[in-house]
Amino acid sequence: MPAGITPAPHLPVARVLVESSLPHLDRPFDYAVPVDMDQAAQPGVRVKVKFNGQDLGGYLLERVAESDAGHSLVPLAKVVSPVAVLTPEVRDLAFAVAARYAGTVSDVLRVAVPPRVASAEKDYVAAEAAAPAPGAATAHGGSAAPTPWDTYRNGPAFLRHLSDGGCPRAVVNPLQGYGPAGWPHLLASAVSAVHASGRGAIVVVPDQRDLGRLEAALADLVPAGAIARLTAEDGPTPRYRNFLRVLAGTAQIVIGTRSAAYAPVRNLGLVICWDDGDDLHIEQRAPYAHAREVLLLRAGQGNAACLLAGHARSTEVQRLVESGWALPVEADRAVVRSAVPRVLNTADSFEQERDPLASIARLPGAAWRAAREGLERGPVLVQVARAGYLPSLACETCREPARCQVCQGPLAYPGGSSPAPQCRWCSTTAPDWACPHCGGRRLRKGATGVLRTAEELGRGFPGKTVVTSSGDQVKASVGAAKALVVATIGAEPVAEGGYAAALLLDGDSLLRRENLRAGEDTVRRWFNAAALVRPAAKGGLVVVTAAETAAVGALLRWDPSGYAARELALRVELQLPPAVRIASVTGPRAAVEHFTATALGELAAAGVTLRSAGPAPLLSGPATSRRPAEDVRTLLFFPYGQASAVARVLRATKAAAAAKRTDEPVQLRLDGVDVL
């Protein structure tokens, strides 16, 4: 302690986690607590400290009586705010997430705790000083009114378990995506049951449209003051105000996108993840945590109930079901048949006999008839794989994909009136393009986007309204009027009363993608769209244009769990994720080779042997200053039983490399869904 500064009389040492993404600084550092900061410097507050000649922010984790640093301690520079924004539960969760993903705690806390807004914090401090301490939420009797869970065989038992204060772990695949039986009301009923037991809940959804629908469903079941939205799209001030409401205990129910998984809810009783297969649940910054896994860790730490819901079922969720960790909540087949639309495949033998050209036509005769007849009863959804007008071009002569001469990115026409193709990666125009393979200069469309599809349907159905939903013009809902609604995948609006029919185009191109999860992703997207269509008894019809595969069969039978079980069995046989865990190491070849050799050596010394693949060049995506074209990737596969040891060694290896600065940095990702 410098001369002239008196230390605090009680617990004079503060352990601070400095806000730094450097792996070798990912540990608490000891600082002295001056006597004038004794009252404000409490665990969980934001502080400023001197570190290597700089003023850095950080979080005060705990105060202790003595330090084991072995040198005189530097005093805290400043307590930024007396509000303890980092609760013990969230602190422990951040450490667990960092350990699971071999990342830094500071990176996790950057997502978990919203940026400070001084004005909102000032109002919070004043309100806390004036108001009495909040008590536990008042439990009220559960209602005997019908709920959407009554449709499912063990749904009522699940709700009763929640209402009685239990902690069940369940998986459900809702049959409908609209109306009072839709998934928002299903999830809202579960949240209401937990709220009735006097406990809190967290619901994480992929995007703003889902968030708005869930909020509207909850408004009918729980008091508005008990709900807090946590999403970055609302802006920093509303987000921080809601965060402080949750921190104070005035809001017990949190709904939001992926960062809401870290909300400091008191007496947490239930965590819910909707549509966990959506890529939006994956944090785009290190350590790239998936919201589903964060919620699973949180449920385990706090002994809370867990509900994983989606129209389709991911292989990760199927693994939890088959391991017995979670139980499925399912409907009888008779109920399924009465609640879902009829599904028709234009590639089956019957349709092929009626329409021999159905396998090569983008809009076969059966799909055309379904659209025409559906428009007599209400809106018709047309799901298209790609946005834009002609998002993919190829050489007219040799059919090779057209590539940019600057960066080798794909060429496309950005709009119907564009005079020249443009690169989708670097935006360079190519008015004088020539095929490097055959010298041809004529381009043909390799795929048709949503705008071109809407244009063609407008000509095919004159006088009918055509609505598009894609890109930055995504619509949340449409009315019950008769219209063709052309939407890209994931941008399908909800129709009032459900769609009369849906056409799922470009199925073969979706299934042919070079990705381990191409089939699983396609099935999820199909089910999400098909769930917006009316039941077969009301004329609902879904037409899918794809070759007969297991994915199409799952949609025809409306069997998402069966498809997930089949996919998981194949992954187990091949020892691919999620049957095993995976780590990817990406960067310059020399750095990747040195990193993997060091990590594998450490693991071998500990008796752990991994299966590896690579290093191999990265063949897809644009080259950038952060990921140049010569980067390579090595994949490491390891069983769940060895996951803790592997993650610990990988984390330590990265920290050691960062401290020595002998190699260029590498990107380390665990369980990335896009690496295979």
QUIUR-V808979 format. One record per helix or strand of 3 or more residues. SS is the DSSP state (@ for helix, = for strand). FROM is the first residue (numbers start at 0). TO is the last residue. Records with the same first field share a line. If there is no record, write none. Layout:
BEGIN
SS = FROM-TO, FROM-TO
END
This chain:
BEGIN
= = 12-17, 28-31, 45-50, 53-63, 168-171, 199-203, 226-229, 252-255, 267-273, 304-308, 326-328, 341-344, 379-383, 391-394, 409-412, 442-446, 464-469, 482-487, 500-503, 540-543, 580-586, 610-616, 631-637, 666-669
@ = 22-24, 34-36, 87-99, 104-111, 117-129, 147-150, 154-162, 182-195, 207-218, 223-225, 231-233, 235-247, 257-261, 278-280, 290-301, 314-321, 332-338, 348-353, 364-373, 449-459, 506-510, 517-529, 535-537, 549-556, 559-573, 588-604, 639-659
END
